[in-house]
Amino acid sequence: MNTLMRFFIYGFMGWAMEIIWTGLGSFVRKDYRLMGNTSIWMLFIYGGAVLLEPVCDFVAPWPLVARGTVYMLCIFAVEYTTGRLLCAARICPWDYSSSRLSVQGVIRLDYAPVWFGVGLIFERVYYLLT
């Protein structure tokens, strides 16, 4: 499967996960409409996972915990960088500044387990697609 196809698969997969995540967040807030949301920007950010495929190949022999940690750190780096760029353009679709564990309002350190798991999910999808 070509790179462009994988880009869109990762992008749509990220969109779906984000909508489910935000919908579950509304459930926690007792908003039973379960409204999830995302931004078109996120298609490109999640689709950018295609650029991390060489990382998957590099860490493939490593234990699961090490691979998940590398993916989590990569996702944090991408989230931070894209968040700062989008904030500079005044178009960032997320704002974590109200969280105690926020870093400049663009990443939340308490999301580390989520990004750990998401990285492993993307790894699995990568190997299914190649």
N, C-alpha and C positions, 0 to 999 in steps of 0.2 A: 504494500500500500504506500502511496507516495506521501511526501512530507506535508503537502497542503491538506490532504484528506485527514491525516493524523492531527494537524493543527485544529481543524474544525471539530473533529471528534473530541479532542481535549477541551476545546472551548465550550462546546455544547454540554459536555459532561460536567464541567465546572459550573456552568449556568444552572444545570439541574440540581447539583449538590447545594449551590448557594440558595436557590429558591426553597429547597427542602429545609435547609438550615434556618433561614429566616422565618419560614412558616412554622417550624417547631418553636422558634423564639416567641412567636405570637401566642402559641399555645401556652408557654410558660407564663406569659403575661395575662393569661386567661382571656385572650381574644380568640374565640373559637371559630372565627372566620378563616384562621390559618393562612393569612395573607403572607406569601413569600414575595421577595423582590430581588432584583439585580439591576445591572446597568449594562448597556451595550459595550462599554469599555471593558467589562469583565470577560467578554468573549475573547478579546485579544490578549488579555492578561493570562487567562487560563490556557488559551491556545498556545501561548508562549512556552508551555511545558514541552513542546516539541524540541526546544533548544536545550532542554535538560536530558534528553535521551542519551547522549554520550555519558552523562553522570551515571545513569542506570547501568550502562554497560561496564563502566569502571568499577562500580561498587557491587556488581552482581555476586562475586564470591564472598562478600562480607556477610556477617551474621545479620539477621533481621533488625535487631535493635540498632546496629551501626548504620544500616541502610536507611532506616526510618529517620534516624537523627540527621543524617546528611540531607535527606529530602526536606525535613522540617527547616533546617538552616537555610537551604536554597529558597524555599518558599518564603520564609521571613525576609530574606534579602530582596527577592523580587517584589514582595508586597511593600516593603519599606521604600525601595527605589521608585516603583511606579506610584505609590501613594504620595511621596514627596513631589514627584514631577506633576502629578495631577493636582495636588494642592497648590503648587506654584502657578499653575494655569487656572486655579480657582474652579476646578471641575471634578474634584475627587468625590466619588459617590459614597465613600464611607468616612466616618469620623468616630474614632475610638477615644477621643480626648476625655470623655467622662469616666473611662475605666481607670482604676488604680494602677493597673499593670500595662498601661498604654505607653508606647514610645512615640513621642511627638504626634500623637493622635492617629498614626497610620498603621501601627501594628499593636496587637495585644499579646503579651507574653503568655497569658493564660490560655491562648489558643494553641500552644505548642502541641498538646496531644492530638488536637484536631488535624493540624498540618502534618504531624507524624503519620497519622492514618491515611490522610488524603494522598500523601506522597507514595505510600505503599499501594494504594488503589491505582494511582496513575502508573506505577511500575507494572502492576499486573496487566493493566490495559495495554501498555506499551508492548509487553511480551506477547499478548494475544494478537496484536496488530502486525507484528513483524515475523 
